[in-house]
């Protein structure tokens, strides 16, 4: 399984560095297009399979690509 782990970013209010890992597989639940991510604070897993919605711009780009095929 291929995962991405972008550089962490500081959440100053919480005093943690947040990182995520995702297999970048798009999911559709009938209402939302999303990817599942594992979210870590200072290296400790805090959310497993967190659903992060795909942005409107990404969804529009995918519609254009799919319409061409």
VEXMI-778279 format. One line per 5 residues: number of its first residue (from 0); their letters; for each residue x, y, z of N, C-alpha, C, O. Coordinates in Angstrom, 3 decimals, padded with zeros to 6 digits, always signed. Atoms other than C-alpha are relative to their C-alpha. Layout:
<sites>
NUM) A) X Y Z X Y Z X Y Z X Y Z  ...
</sites>
This chain:
<sites>
0) XXXXX) +000.847 -001.169 +000.000 +000.000 +000.000 +000.000 +000.894 +001.233 +000.000 +001.800 +001.353 +000.824  -000.761 -001.240 +000.114 +001.400 +003.365 -001.020 -000.618 +001.057 +000.903 -001.828 +001.282 +000.869  +000.510 -001.058 -000.856 +001.100 +006.125 +001.541 +000.794 +001.266 -000.214 +001.941 +001.238 -000.660  -000.716 -001.264 +000.031 +001.980 +009.761 +001.620 +000.061 +000.533 +001.407 -000.884 +000.367 +002.177  -000.158 -000.590 -001.322 +003.290 +011.516 +004.693 +000.602 +001.380 -000.168 +001.822 +001.533 -000.127
5) XXXXX) -000.531 -001.341 +000.173 +003.579 +015.251 +004.161 +000.696 +000.469 +001.264 +000.495 -000.081 +002.346  -000.652 -000.595 -001.158 +005.740 +017.332 +006.426 -001.058 +000.405 +001.014 -002.136 +000.875 +000.651  +000.929 -000.376 -001.045 +004.070 +017.927 +009.743 -000.145 +001.504 +000.101 +000.722 +002.258 -000.340  +000.177 -001.436 -000.243 +002.659 +021.287 +010.663 -000.369 +000.196 +001.470 -001.049 -000.628 +002.081  +000.200 -000.322 -001.402 +002.552 +022.896 +014.062 -001.410 +000.529 +000.226 -001.864 +001.427 -000.484
10) XXXXX) +001.265 -000.547 -000.469 -000.806 +023.418 +015.736 +000.328 +000.645 +001.343 +000.317 -000.006 +002.387  -000.512 -000.721 -001.169 +000.324 +026.074 +018.190 -000.963 -000.049 +001.185 -000.530 -000.195 +002.329  +000.985 -000.010 -001.081 -002.933 +026.155 +020.189 +000.040 -001.284 +000.820 -000.244 -001.278 +002.018  -000.029 +001.297 -000.672 -002.507 +022.471 +021.020 +001.419 -000.412 +000.386 +001.607 -001.341 +001.171  -001.386 +000.346 -000.289 +001.286 +022.399 +021.148 +000.418 -001.329 -000.599 +001.214 -002.057 -000.007
15) XXXXX) -000.343 +001.267 +000.648 +001.502 +019.476 +018.704 +000.398 +000.235 -001.453 +000.033 +001.237 -002.067  -000.301 +000.035 +001.426 +002.954 +018.728 +015.304 -000.895 -001.082 -000.589 -000.846 -002.241 -000.180  +000.937 +000.938 +000.619 +000.301 +017.110 +013.124 +000.552 -000.495 -001.320 +001.004 +000.292 -002.151  -000.352 +000.623 +001.270 +001.167 +014.680 +010.347 -001.133 -000.938 -000.393 -001.923 -001.365 +000.450  +001.027 +000.913 +000.489 -001.061 +012.515 +008.179 +000.622 -001.024 -000.924 +001.672 -000.791 -001.522
20) XXXXX) -000.359 +001.033 +000.964 -000.747 +009.316 +006.183 -001.278 -000.400 -000.725 -002.330 -000.567 -000.108  +001.152 +000.376 +000.811 -003.074 +008.389 +003.332 +000.451 -000.905 -001.126 +001.580 -000.794 -001.605  -000.305 +000.797 +001.187 -003.205 +005.780 +000.590 -000.527 +000.691 -001.253 -000.401 +000.157 -002.355  +000.487 -000.827 +001.100 -004.812 +008.491 -001.600 -001.038 -000.692 -000.875 -001.113 -000.436 -002.077  +001.092 +000.643 +000.712 -007.739 +006.282 -002.589 -001.244 +000.866 +000.189 -001.615 +001.193 +001.316
25) XXXXX) +001.230 -000.799 -000.074 -010.851 +008.312 -003.429 -001.177 -000.892 +000.372 -001.326 -001.993 -000.158  +001.202 +000.710 -000.433 -014.054 +007.191 -001.720 -001.199 +000.909 -000.243 -001.082 +002.134 -000.201  +001.243 -000.740 +000.198 -017.643 +008.231 -002.413 -001.044 -000.634 +000.910 -001.267 -001.843 +000.843  +001.008 +000.533 -000.918 -020.342 +007.867 +000.269 -001.421 +000.352 -000.439 -002.370 +000.204 +000.331  +001.310 -000.408 +000.501 -023.209 +009.087 -001.901 -000.217 +001.497 +000.091 -001.049 +002.050 -000.629
30) XXXXX) +000.088 -001.447 -000.158 -022.772 +012.691 -000.772 +001.354 +000.688 -000.153 +001.446 +001.770 -000.732  -001.323 -000.632 -000.033 -019.062 +013.387 -000.376 +001.066 -000.870 -000.640 +001.033 -002.097 -000.547  -001.195 +000.639 +000.535 -015.856 +012.539 -002.201 +001.108 +000.279 +001.008 +001.338 +001.432 +001.374  -000.985 -000.187 -001.056 -013.074 +011.953 +000.314 +001.127 -001.023 -000.101 +001.017 -002.025 -000.807  -001.079 +000.969 -000.205 -009.785 +010.236 +001.139 +000.048 -000.296 +001.493 -000.294 +000.552 +002.316
35) XXXXX) -000.159 +000.356 -001.406 -009.156 +008.386 +004.371 +001.440 +000.251 +000.404 +002.372 -000.097 -000.322  -001.342 -000.294 -000.493 -006.204 +009.534 +006.424 +000.116 -000.420 +001.453 -000.852 -000.370 +002.212  -000.329 +000.191 -001.403 -004.559 +008.509 +009.651 +000.677 +001.288 +000.442 +001.600 +001.760 -000.221  -000.506 -001.274 -000.489 -003.821 +011.640 +011.688 +000.805 -000.251 +001.273 +000.358 -000.952 +002.181  -000.902 +000.168 -001.144 -000.928 +011.803 +014.149 +000.308 +001.348 +000.630 +000.491 +002.341 -000.075
40) XXXXX) -000.470 -001.169 -000.748 -000.092 +014.355 +016.853 +001.266 -000.420 +000.730 +001.243 -001.313 +001.577  -001.305 +000.334 -000.579 +003.589 +014.259 +017.822 +000.297 -001.488 -000.137 +000.867 -002.097 +000.768  -000.286 +001.400 +000.289 +003.788 +010.787 +016.263 -000.992 -000.994 +000.568 -000.874 -002.190 +000.301  +000.989 +000.897 -000.591 +000.838 +009.347 +018.193 -001.294 +000.064 -000.811 -001.815 +001.147 -001.076  +001.240 +000.075 +000.775 -002.206 +008.174 +016.219 -001.167 +000.565 +000.809 -001.416 +000.126 +001.932
45) XXXXX) +001.165 -000.574 -000.674 -005.251 +010.285 +017.131 -001.296 -000.217 -000.778 -002.374 -000.193 -000.183  +001.189 +000.282 +000.816 -007.660 +009.574 +014.224 +000.372 -001.059 -001.026 +001.291 -000.859 -001.821  -000.207 +001.052 +000.998 -007.781 +006.352 +012.212 -001.071 +000.140 -001.067 -002.256 +000.258 -000.753  +000.920 -000.103 +001.137 -009.364 +006.581 +008.762 -000.865 +001.255 +000.074 -002.066 +001.212 -000.194  +000.676 -001.295 -000.010 -010.282 +010.240 +009.209 -000.407 +000.344 -001.429 +000.408 +000.233 -002.345
50) XXXXX) +000.478 -000.337 +001.342 -012.395 +011.331 +006.239 +000.279 +001.467 -000.291 -000.301 +002.356 +000.332  -000.290 -001.376 +000.419 -010.939 +014.415 +004.583 -000.615 +000.194 -001.371 -000.252 -000.475 -002.338  +000.689 -000.245 +001.272 -013.193 +015.795 +001.878 +000.948 +000.576 -001.033 +001.842 +001.362 -000.720  -000.751 -000.523 +001.131 -011.712 +016.486 -001.517 -000.510 +001.410 -000.280 -001.712 +001.663 -000.201  +000.411 -001.381 +000.259 -011.735 +020.184 -002.378 -000.868 +000.082 -001.246 -000.830 -000.797 -002.108
55) XXXXX) +000.877 -000.217 +001.144 -014.257 +021.548 -004.847 +000.802 +000.052 -001.296 +000.364 -000.479 -002.317  -000.826 -000.116 +001.207 -011.464 +022.348 -007.317 +000.487 -001.370 -000.476 +000.513 -001.635 -001.678  -000.445 +001.347 +000.374 -010.153 +018.775 -007.245 -001.169 -000.794 -000.558 -001.020 -001.489 -001.563  +001.181 +000.715 +000.487 -013.653 +017.360 -007.657 -000.384 +000.469 -001.403 -000.736 -000.349 -002.253  +000.318 -000.527 +001.327 -014.290 +019.668 -010.639 +001.001 -000.495 -001.036 +000.613 -000.823 -002.157
60) XXXXX) -001.023 +000.501 +000.923 -011.004 +018.613 -012.250 -000.249 -001.473 -000.318 -000.076 -001.893 -001.463  +000.295 +001.415 +000.236 -011.948 +014.943 -011.818 -001.211 -000.173 -000.905 -001.227 -001.063 -001.754  +001.180 +000.069 +000.863 -015.347 +015.540 -013.414 +000.404 +000.257 -001.447 -000.057 -000.443 -002.349  -000.465 -000.309 +001.360 -013.625 +017.101 -016.454 +000.749 -001.175 -000.606 +000.547 -001.519 -001.771  -000.775 +001.153 +000.490 -011.228 +014.154 -016.745 -000.921 -001.151 -000.336 -000.772 -001.773 -001.388
65) XXXX) +000.902 +001.111 +000.234 -014.003 +011.595 -016.441 -000.926 +000.246 -001.177 -001.298 -000.700 -001.871  +000.898 -000.330 +001.104 -016.206 +013.409 -018.962 +000.700 -000.204 -001.360 +000.031 -000.387 -002.377  -000.743 +000.175 +001.248 -013.452 +013.063 -021.585 +000.094 -001.476 -000.412 +000.467 -001.783 -001.544  -000.153 +001.430 +000.312 -013.534 +009.272 -021.413 -001.319 -000.662 -000.225 -001.369 -001.862 -000.497
</sites>
